[in-house]
Amino acid sequence: MDTAGVAGAYGRWAPVYDKVFGPVFRQGRQAAVQAAERIGGRILEVGVGTGLSLPNYGKDNRIVGIDISEPMLARAKERVRRDKLSHVEWIGHGDAEQLDFADASFDVVVAQYVVTAIPNPERALNEFIRVLRPGGEIILTTRIGAEGGLRSRIEGALMPVTSRLGWRTEFSWARYESWLAASPSLKLIEKRALPPLGHFYLVRVARLATSPAN
């Protein structure tokens, strides 16, 4: 997977994305927004796509959305204009692996069904930490692959196909565990299965306001 390939794949998905994935991931989107609302404030949505979640955020928040795909962004911007979403501060092009924001710029970072579509996921996750203020939360909805067995073998076999479609099937929880273990400022708050099929999860990670040693 590479950035240009992912951008191209989602550019092709853009005209039908809402109809194909909107209903499938509706409960996950709702769960992510509800989790973000618990913190509130300035919220970064990475991989904002067509902006399906934007109308659901409370008007007291300020929402910034980025995406790698210009066709997806065009639809998100049209949604903001059409629905008069005044709480949306800015929507624009951005790479999750190189966020163009200052350190500690956001109270919440939301990434819905995005991590497994990023060429270098851990690099992006570290960027989420960087732009998040201490005391804030990273909210992920994410597919988690099997650790072994038949499902794991099937996911591995599907990787050449799903990579061309814009995401990876092979992404185990062990990768998240390693990332968390390498970042002592983080604490896993919640990991909850989501539909469909229990292959997707809501993951909430807090950036601690003080070092654990303190």
Long-range contacts (C-beta under 8 A, 24 or more apart in sequence): 1-117, 1-119, 1-163, 1-168, 2-119, 3-68, 3-95, 3-97, 3-119, 5-163, 5-164, 5-166, 6-68, 6-69, 6-117, 6-118, 6-119, 6-166, 7-68, 7-69, 7-70, 9-164, 9-165, 9-166, 10-49, 10-67, 10-68, 10-69, 10-71, 10-72, 10-117, 10-166, 11-69, 11-70, 11-71, 11-72, 13-72, 13-166, 14-50, 14-69, 14-71, 14-72, 14-74, 14-75, 15-71, 17-49, 17-50, 17-72, 17-75, 18-50, 18-52, 18-75, 21-113, 22-52, 24-196, 25-112, 25-113, 25-141, 25-200, 27-194, 27-195, 28-112, 28-113, 28-141, 28-194, 28-195, 28-200, 28-202, 29-53, 29-56, 29-112, 29-141, 30-56, 31-141, 31-192, 31-194, 31-202, 32-110, 32-112, 32-139, 32-140, 32-141, 32-202, 33-57, 33-110, 35-137, 35-139, 35-190, 35-202, 35-204, 36-61, 36-108, 36-110, 36-137, 36-139, 37-61, 38-137, 39-107, 39-108, 39-136, 39-137, 40-107, 40-108, 41-106, 41-107, 41-108, 41-136, 42-89, 42-105, 42-106, 42-107, 42-108, 43-106, 43-107, 43-108, 43-109, 43-110, 44-99, 44-101, 44-105, 44-106, 44-108, 44-109, 44-110, 44-131, 45-110, 45-111, 45-112, 46-94, 46-96, 46-99, 46-109, 46-110, 46-111, 46-114, 46-124, 46-128, 47-96, 47-111, 47-112, 47-113, 47-114, 47-117, 48-72, 48-73, 48-76, 48-91, 49-75, 49-76, 49-112, 50-75, 50-76, 50-79, 51-75, 51-76, 51-77, 51-79, 51-80, 51-91, 53-110, 53-112, 54-79, 54-80, 54-83, 54-85, 54-88, 55-79, 55-83, 55-85, 57-87, 58-87, 59-86, 59-87, 60-87, 61-87, 62-87, 62-89, 63-87, 63-88, 63-89, 64-88, 64-89, 64-90, 64-91, 64-101, 64-106, 65-90, 65-91, 65-92, 66-91, 66-92, 66-93, 66-94, 66-95, 66-96, 66-99, 67-93, 67-94, 68-93, 68-94, 68-95, 68-96, 96-124, 96-127, 97-123, 97-124, 97-127, 98-127, 99-127, 99-128, 99-130, 99-131, 101-131, 102-131, 103-130, 103-131, 104-131, 104-132, 104-133, 104-134, 105-131, 105-133, 106-131, 106-132, 106-133, 106-136, 107-132, 107-133, 107-136, 108-132, 108-136, 108-137, 108-138, 108-139, 109-136, 109-137, 109-138, 109-139, 110-139, 110-140, 111-138, 111-139, 111-140, 111-141, 111-142, 112-140, 112-141, 113-141, 113-142, 113-143, 113-167, 113-200, 114-140, 114-142, 115-140, 115-142, 115-171, 116-142, 116-143, 116-167, 116-168, 116-169, 116-171, 117-166, 117-167, 117-168, 121-171, 121-175, 122-175, 122-179, 125-179, 126-179, 126-183, 129-183, 129-185, 129-186, 129-207, 132-207, 133-207, 134-185, 134-207, 134-208, 134-209, 134-210, 135-206, 135-207, 135-208, 135-209, 136-206, 136-207, 137-189, 137-204, 137-205, 137-206, 137-207, 138-203, 138-204, 138-205, 138-206, 138-207, 139-202, 139-203, 139-204, 140-201, 140-202, 140-203, 140-204, 140-205, 141-194, 141-200, 141-201, 141-202, 141-203, 142-171, 142-200, 142-201, 142-203, 143-167, 143-169, 143-171, 143-199, 143-200, 143-201, 144-171, 144-172, 144-173, 144-176, 144-199, 144-200, 144-201, 145-169, 145-170, 145-171, 145-172, 146-172, 147-172, 147-173, 147-174, 176-203, 180-205, 184-211, 184-212, 185-211, 185-212
